[in-house]
Amino acid sequence: MISSDSKVSDPAALPILIPEQESLGFLLSDNLRLIRRIAARSFEKYQLTLAQARALLGIFRWPGIRQVDLADFMEIQPISLARLLDQLAETKLIERRPDPSDRRAFQLYLTPAAAPVVKLINEASREFQGKALSGFTEEQKNALFYGLNQLRENLTLMSKEVPDNQISNEVNEK
């Protein structure tokens, strides 16, 4: 593990970083940060948080998804999702139904009242995407989506190659 009080006496010994504009990790995370900021502001006018909109879209895409799987998709803790789902259930946008294969689990479904909200989210998403991709030719848009889908496939395969605990052990050893 790297000590925070360790000082580098020779700056030439530092590694040369990939420039930000050529760093896949930096560009993806910075774009995601900007997307989330813009989306959060966009959904405020509908009295929705970004997390609520993401949950509604997840349930829309996968009707009957279990709470634990939605939490995993959203990369949040199940207890945080439970509170968020309580809010959505109170406003009658979702309903929880017992999972027939596991009586301890619940499956999530949108209610008819959610339809106009999902429509608004979809319209806002399409408007955002149009603005974000302005200046791109159709060929560039196709190449971008092709590349991003290929990247996701590659990363999915990579994530299955190395156990999580091995990754954290390697980071701690450096």
C-alpha positions in Angstrom: 0.0 0.0 0.0 1.2 3.5 -0.8 1.9 5.7 2.1 0.4 9.2 1.9 3.3 10.8 3.7 5.9 9.3 1.3 7.6 12.0 -0.8 9.2 11.5 -4.2 12.6 13.0 -4.2 13.2 12.6 -7.9 10.2 13.8 -10.1 11.8 12.0 -13.1 11.1 8.7 -11.2 7.4 9.3 -11.5 5.6 7.5 -14.3 4.4 9.4 -17.4 0.7 9.4 -17.3 -1.5 8.9 -20.3 -2.8 12.4 -21.4 -6.3 13.0 -20.1 -7.7 13.4 -23.7 -6.3 9.9 -24.5 -7.1 8.2 -21.2 -10.1 5.8 -21.6 -10.8 5.7 -17.8 -10.5 9.5 -17.4 -12.7 10.3 -20.5 -15.4 7.8 -19.5 -15.6 8.8 -15.9 -15.5 12.5 -16.7 -18.2 12.1 -19.3 -20.3 10.1 -16.9 -19.9 12.8 -14.2 -21.1 15.4 -16.7 -24.0 13.2 -17.9 -25.2 12.6 -14.3 -25.0 16.3 -13.5 -27.0 17.3 -16.5 -29.5 14.5 -16.0 -30.1 15.4 -12.4 -30.9 19.0 -13.3 -33.2 17.8 -16.1 -35.2 15.5 -13.9 -35.6 18.1 -11.1 -38.3 19.8 -13.1 -40.3 16.5 -12.9 -39.7 16.3 -9.1 -37.5 13.2 -9.7 -34.0 12.5 -8.5 -31.6 10.9 -10.9 -31.6 7.7 -8.8 -35.5 7.5 -9.0 -35.3 7.9 -12.8 -32.7 5.2 -13.1 -34.7 2.9 -10.9 -37.9 3.5 -12.9 -36.0 2.8 -16.2 -34.4 -0.3 -14.7 -37.9 -1.7 -13.7 -39.3 -0.7 -17.1 -36.5 -2.6 -18.9 -36.7 -5.6 -16.7 -40.2 -6.0 -15.4 -40.2 -8.3 -12.3 -36.5 -7.6 -11.5 -35.6 -8.4 -8.0 -34.6 -5.6 -5.6 -31.2 -7.1 -5.1 -30.6 -7.2 -8.9 -31.7 -3.7 -9.4 -29.4 -2.5 -6.6 -26.5 -4.3 -8.3 -27.4 -2.7 -11.7 -27.6 0.8 -10.0 -24.4 0.1 -8.0 -26.0 1.1 -4.7 -26.5 -0.8 -1.5 -29.8 -2.7 -1.2 -30.8 -0.7 1.9 -30.4 2.6 -0.1 -32.5 1.2 -2.9 -35.2 0.0 -0.4 -35.7 3.6 0.8 -35.8 4.9 -2.8 -38.3 2.2 -3.7 -40.4 3.1 -0.7 -40.7 6.6 -2.1 -41.7 5.4 -5.5 -44.2 3.0 -4.0 -45.7 5.8 -1.9 -46.3 7.8 -5.1 -47.9 4.7 -6.6 -45.3 4.5 -9.4 -44.1 1.0 -8.6 -45.3 -2.1 -6.8 -43.5 -4.9 -5.0 -44.7 -8.4 -5.5 -43.5 -11.5 -3.7 -41.0 -13.5 -5.8 -42.7 -16.9 -6.4 -39.3 -18.7 -6.4 -38.0 -17.0 -3.2 -40.5 -15.9 -0.5 -37.9 -13.6 1.1 -37.5 -11.6 -2.1 -39.6 -9.1 -4.0 -40.0 -8.5 -7.7 -40.6 -4.9 -8.9 -43.2 -3.7 -11.4 -44.3 -0.4 -12.7 -47.9 0.7 -12.1 -50.0 2.3 -14.8 -49.3 5.6 -13.1 -45.6 5.3 -14.0 -46.3 5.3 -17.8 -46.4 9.1 -18.2 -43.3 9.5 -16.0 -41.3 6.9 -18.0 -42.4 8.8 -21.1 -41.1 12.1 -19.7 -37.8 10.4 -18.8 -37.5 8.9 -22.3 -38.2 12.2 -23.9 -35.7 14.0 -21.7 -33.1 11.3 -22.5 -33.7 11.6 -26.3 -33.4 15.4 -26.1 -30.2 15.1 -24.1 -28.7 12.5 -26.5 -29.6 14.8 -29.5 -27.8 17.7 -27.9 -24.8 15.6 -26.7 -24.3 14.2 -30.2 -24.8 17.5 -32.1 -22.0 18.0 -34.6 -21.6 14.2 -35.1 -22.3 12.7 -38.5 -24.5 9.6 -38.7 -21.3 7.6 -39.4 -19.6 9.0 -36.3 -22.7 8.2 -34.2 -22.8 4.7 -35.5 -19.0 4.2 -34.9 -19.4 5.7 -31.3 -22.2 3.3 -30.4 -20.4 0.3 -32.0 -17.2 1.1 -30.1 -19.0 1.6 -26.8 -20.9 -1.6 -27.1 -17.7 -3.5 -28.0 -15.9 -1.8 -25.1 -18.7 -3.0 -22.8 -18.3 -6.6 -24.1 -14.6 -6.5 -23.6 -14.9 -5.1 -20.1 -17.6 -7.7 -19.2 -15.2 -10.4 -20.2 -12.3 -8.8 -18.3 -14.4 -8.5 -15.2 -15.0 -12.3 -15.3 -11.3 -13.1 -15.7 -10.0 -11.8 -12.4 -11.7 -12.4 -9.0 -12.6 -9.2 -7.2 -10.4 -10.1 -4.2 -7.4 -10.6 -6.4 -7.8 -7.1 -7.9 -8.0 -5.5 -4.4 -5.0 -7.5 -3.2 -2.9 -6.4 -6.2 -3.9 -2.7 -5.6 -3.0 -3.0 -1.9 0.4 -4.6 -2.7 1.5 -1.6 -5.0 
